[in-house]
């Protein structure tokens, strides 16, 4: 008798989480030994409600739309499971003929994956994790599906804001990027630069303590030099004591909703330096933007979904599919997958290493740019800049 698959989405969605779902379904069809591929509607809570949709019944023309559909087509959640919930799951899986359980999410979801694996020990049930998070903070894997698209979005948005500020250089603009404890998204704004002097002019990451006086010194110097300054700051900036520079508005467990760091920094500039400043907070706009989806990210998300089912069908369980970067003599970018024991990634947060952050803590290094650039896909477009032509013609002198 054919075995069934269950796919569960957890946590915040991305621009490519549906691509992993598509990869699972396509691999199931290719195998010829899978009966149904269920999607748990509404995340982990959907398991307990037995609210499942058989994706094998979805026509191919609709299924292929998953590759360009933002967020998650089957819904997600941050439902807090209790031990009795885990204990009930094996029975639910048996009832629906589910042999392969694939959980697609970030750190919290990988923790859930590990707990479901433990709850199903001794059963003919195989549990595998598919990494997903724009924050890129899952341990061991080189990067996570979802990050490349979020990185492309912040880089493109920073380039566009930079063009605006260059055109009307009368103020400081502070952009806020997502990432509470890990500054991977914030750091990716540096890919906006095409030449020296391009925005962002300052980058502040949660991996380093934020020093208010140094920030104001840097802003003042750059403003006097350029007339317009673009700053990109993480939502999770902390002071020397490890306290958020803007206290959370709400916090419950791992979930925290911070106040506006960008507004706080813009107000500092106004009040302390007397310079016009404004804040921008793209927020959720960058989490699942299909307009700026990275094709590399999408392809790797499909790969992770396919490989998760292959691994489970081969008897793998209690593992997460990792993307491992290959070292190539030709200098090209390639990855391969690896089954990582789930215990090695459960709630282990990966932050930027020191070699990716400059000494003053207000920018990234060339090593980070080299690592990140392949993940966002095609180079961002150039903007027209007539500054050199002005100088040649003596305009403005």
C-alpha positions in Angstrom: 0.0 0.0 0.0 1.3 3.5 -0.8 2.5 5.7 2.0 1.4 9.2 2.6 3.3 12.4 3.3 2.5 15.3 5.6 4.0 18.8 5.1 3.8 21.3 8.0 4.7 25.0 7.7 5.9 26.8 10.9 6.7 30.4 11.8 6.9 33.4 9.5 6.4 32.8 5.8 9.0 33.7 3.1 9.1 34.3 -0.7 10.1 30.6 -1.3 8.5 28.5 1.4 5.9 27.4 -1.2 8.7 26.4 -3.5 9.8 23.8 -1.0 6.3 22.5 -0.8 6.3 22.3 -4.6 9.5 20.3 -4.5 8.0 17.8 -2.1 4.9 17.2 -4.3 7.0 16.9 -7.4 9.3 14.4 -5.8 6.3 12.4 -4.5 5.0 12.2 -8.1 8.3 11.2 -9.4 8.7 8.4 -6.8 5.6 6.6 -7.8 5.2 5.1 -4.3 3.4 8.0 -2.5 -0.3 8.0 -2.2 -1.1 11.4 -0.8 0.9 14.5 0.0 -1.1 16.3 2.8 -0.6 19.9 3.7 -1.4 20.7 7.3 -3.7 23.7 7.0 -2.7 26.3 9.6 0.6 24.8 10.7 1.2 22.5 13.6 -2.3 23.2 15.0 -3.6 21.7 11.8 -2.1 18.3 12.7 -4.2 18.1 15.9 -7.3 19.3 14.1 -6.5 16.8 11.3 -7.1 19.6 8.9 -5.3 18.2 5.8 -5.4 19.0 2.1 -4.2 16.4 -0.4 -1.9 18.4 -2.8 -1.6 15.4 -5.2 -5.2 16.3 -6.3 -4.2 19.9 -7.2 -3.9 20.3 -11.0 -0.4 20.9 -12.2 -1.2 24.3 -13.7 -2.2 25.5 -10.2 0.5 23.6 -8.4 3.2 25.3 -10.4 1.9 28.7 -9.2 3.5 27.8 -5.8 6.8 28.8 -7.3 5.6 32.4 -7.6 3.1 32.6 -4.7 4.2 34.7 -1.7 4.0 33.5 1.9 2.5 30.0 2.5 -0.4 28.6 0.6 -1.3 26.1 3.3 -0.9 28.5 6.2 1.5 28.6 9.2 1.3 29.2 12.9 3.3 29.7 16.1 1.1 27.3 17.9 2.7 26.3 21.3 2.5 22.5 21.4 2.4 20.7 24.8 3.7 17.2 25.5 0.2 15.7 25.3 0.0 17.1 21.8 3.2 15.4 20.7 2.0 12.2 22.4 -1.2 12.3 20.3 0.5 12.7 16.9 1.7 9.2 16.2 -2.0 8.0 16.4 -3.1 10.8 14.0 -0.3 9.9 11.6 -1.3 6.2 11.7 -5.0 7.0 11.2 -4.2 8.9 7.9 -1.5 6.5 6.7 1.2 9.1 7.1 4.7 7.6 7.1 6.7 10.7 6.2 6.4 14.0 8.2 8.2 17.0 6.8 8.4 20.2 8.9 9.3 23.4 7.0 10.4 26.3 9.2 13.0 28.0 11.3 14.6 27.4 14.7 11.4 26.9 16.6 10.0 24.6 13.9 13.2 22.5 14.0 12.7 22.2 17.8 9.2 20.9 17.0 10.6 18.6 14.4 12.9 17.1 17.0 10.1 16.6 19.5 7.9 14.9 17.0 10.7 12.7 16.0 11.1 11.6 19.6 7.4 11.1 20.0 7.3 8.8 17.0 10.2 6.6 18.0 9.4 2.9 17.5 6.8 3.8 14.8 7.2 3.3 11.1 7.2 7.1 10.8 10.1 9.3 9.5 10.5 12.9 10.4 12.6 15.4 8.5 13.1 19.1 8.7 13.2 21.5 5.8 15.0 24.8 6.7 13.2 28.1 6.2 13.9 31.5 7.6 14.6 34.9 6.3 16.7 35.5 9.4 19.3 32.9 8.2 20.0 32.0 11.8 19.8 28.2 11.7 23.0 26.4 12.8 25.3 24.4 10.5 23.6 24.9 7.2 25.5 27.5 5.1 22.3 29.5 4.6 18.5 28.9 4.7 15.9 29.1 1.9 14.1 32.4 2.3 17.2 34.4 3.2 18.4 35.0 -0.4 15.1 36.7 -1.4 15.0 38.8 1.8 18.6 39.8 1.2 17.7 40.8 -2.4 14.8 42.8 -1.2 16.8 44.8 1.4 19.6 45.4 -1.1 17.3 46.7 -3.8 15.3 48.8 -1.4 18.5 50.4 0.0 19.7 51.1 -3.5 16.4 52.9 -4.3 16.4 54.9 -1.1 20.1 55.7 -1.7 19.1 57.2 -5.1 16.4 59.2 -3.5 18.7 60.6 -0.8 21.5 61.3 -3.4 19.0 63.3 -5.5 17.9 65.4 -2.6 20.8 65.3 -0.1 19.3 67.3 2.7 18.6 64.6 5.4 19.6 61.4 7.1 17.4 58.3 6.3 17.4 55.4 8.7 16.1 52.1 7.4 15.2 49.3 9.8 15.7 45.7 8.8 14.3 42.5 10.4 16.4 40.3 12.5 16.3 40.3 16.3 19.6 38.6 17.3 21.2 37.9 13.9 22.0 40.7 11.4 22.1 38.7 8.2 19.4 40.7 6.5 20.7 44.0 7.7 24.2 43.1 6.5 22.8 42.3 3.0 21.9 45.9 2.5 25.6 46.4 1.6 25.0 44.6 -1.7 23.2 47.8 -2.8 26.6 49.5 -3.4 27.9 49.7 -6.9 30.8 52.1 -6.3 32.5 53.8 -3.4 30.2 56.3 -1.6 27.0 54.5 -2.5 24.4 53.8 0.2 24.2 52.3 2.7 26.7 54.6 4.4 26.4 53.0 7.8 25.2 49.5 8.9 24.5 48.5 12.5 24.1 44.9 13.5 22.8 43.2 16.7 26.0 41.2 17.0 27.8 44.3 18.2 26.8 46.7 21.1 25.3 49.9 19.8 27.2 53.0 20.9 25.1 56.1 20.6 28.0 58.6 20.7 29.9 56.7 17.9 26.7 56.6 15.9 26.2 60.3 16.1 29.8 61.0 15.3 29.6 58.9 12.2 26.4 60.4 11.0 27.7 64.0 11.6 30.9 63.3 9.7 29.1 61.7 6.7 26.4 64.4 6.6 29.0 67.1 6.5 30.7 65.3 3.7 27.7 64.2 1.6 24.6 66.1 2.7 22.6 63.0 2.6 23.2 59.8 4.6 21.5 56.3 4.5 21.8 54.2 7.6 20.5 50.6 7.8 20.0 49.3 11.4 18.7 46.0 12.8 15.5 45.9 14.7 17.4 44.1 17.5 20.1 46.6 18.3 21.3 46.4 21.9 23.4 48.6 24.1 26.6 47.6 26.0 24.5 45.9 28.7 22.8 43.7 26.2 19.5 45.6 26.5 17.4 46.6 23.4 18.0 50.2 22.6 14.2 50.4 22.2 12.3 48.1 24.7 10.0 45.5 23.2 6.4 46.6 23.0 5.3 43.0 23.6 7.2 39.8 24.5 6.0 36.3 25.1 8.4 33.3 25.0 10.5 33.6 21.8 8.1 36.1 20.2 9.1 39.7 20.7 7.6 42.9 19.0 10.1 45.7 19.2 9.4 49.4 19.0 10.7 51.3 16.0 14.5 51.4 16.1 14.6 53.4 12.9 12.3 56.1 14.4 14.4 56.1 17.6 17.6 56.6 15.7 16.1 59.3 13.4 14.9 61.2 16.5 18.4 61.0 18.0 19.8 62.6 14.9 17.2 65.4 15.0 17.5 66.1 18.7 21.3 65.6 19.2 22.6 66.9 15.9 19.9 69.2 14.7 19.9 67.4 11.3 16.7 66.6 9.4 16.1 62.8 9.6 13.4 60.3 8.7 12.8 56.6 9.3 11.7 53.8 7.0 10.6 50.4 8.2 9.9 47.9 5.3 9.1 45.2 7.8 6.8 42.5 6.4 7.2 44.0 2.9 10.5 42.3 2.6 9.6 38.9 4.2 7.7 37.4 1.3 8.2 39.8 -1.6 7.8 37.9 -4.9 8.8 41.0 -6.9 12.3 40.6 -5.4 12.4 36.8 -5.1 15.8 35.4 -5.8 15.8 32.7 -8.5 18.8 31.0 -6.7 16.7 31.0 -3.5 13.7 29.6 -5.2 15.7 26.7 -6.8 17.4 25.8 -3.6 14.0 25.8 -1.8 12.7 23.3 -4.3 15.9 21.3 -3.8 15.5 21.2 -0.1 11.9 20.0 -0.4 12.8 17.3 -2.8 15.7 16.1 -0.8 13.7 16.0 2.5 11.3 13.5 1.0 14.1 11.5 -0.6 15.8 11.3 2.8 12.7 10.3 4.6 11.9 7.6 2.0 15.4 6.2 2.3 14.8 5.8 6.1 16.3 9.0 7.3 14.6 10.5 10.4 15.4 13.1 13.1 17.4 15.1 10.6 17.2 18.5 8.8 18.3 19.1 5.2 21.2 21.5 5.2 22.7 23.4 2.2 26.4 23.1 2.2 28.5 25.3 0.0 31.1 23.6 -2.2 34.6 24.7 -2.5 35.3 25.0 -6.3 38.5 25.8 -8.0 36.6 27.6 -10.7 35.3 30.1 -8.2 31.7 29.3 -9.1 28.9 28.9 -6.6 27.5 25.5 -6.0 25.8 23.7 -3.0 25.0 20.2 -2.1 22.6 18.9 0.6 23.4 17.1 3.8 21.2 15.4 6.4 22.1 17.2 9.7 21.0 15.6 13.0 18.1 17.6 14.3 19.6 17.8 17.8 22.4 19.9 16.4 20.1 22.6 15.1 17.2 22.7 17.6 17.1 26.3 18.8 20.8 26.9 18.2 20.9 30.4 16.8 23.6 31.3 14.2 24.8 34.9 14.1 27.3 36.7 11.9 30.9 35.7 12.7 33.4 38.4 13.6 35.1 38.2 10.2 32.0 39.6 8.6 31.8 42.8 10.7 34.3 45.7 10.5 36.3 46.8 13.5 34.1 49.8 14.4 30.9 47.8 14.1 29.2 50.1 11.6 29.7 48.1 8.4 30.4 44.6 6.9 33.6 43.3 5.4 34.5 42.1 1.9 34.3 38.5 3.2 30.6 38.9 3.9 29.9 40.4 0.5 31.7 37.5 -1.2 29.7 35.0 0.8 26.3 36.7 0.3 26.4 37.9 -3.3 25.6 34.6 -5.0 22.5 34.1 -2.9 20.5 37.0 -4.2 20.7 36.0 -7.9 21.2 38.4 -10.8 23.1 41.6 -10.1 20.9 44.6 -9.2 20.4 47.1 -11.9 22.5 50.2 -12.2 21.0 53.6 -11.7 22.0 56.5 -14.0 24.4 58.9 -12.2 25.4 62.0 -14.1 27.8 63.3 -11.4 30.9 62.6 -13.4 29.3 64.2 -16.5 28.5 67.3 -14.4 32.1 67.5 -13.3 33.5 67.1 -16.8 31.3 70.0 -18.1 32.0 72.2 -15.0 28.3 72.2 -14.0 27.8 73.5 -10.5 31.3 75.0 -10.1 
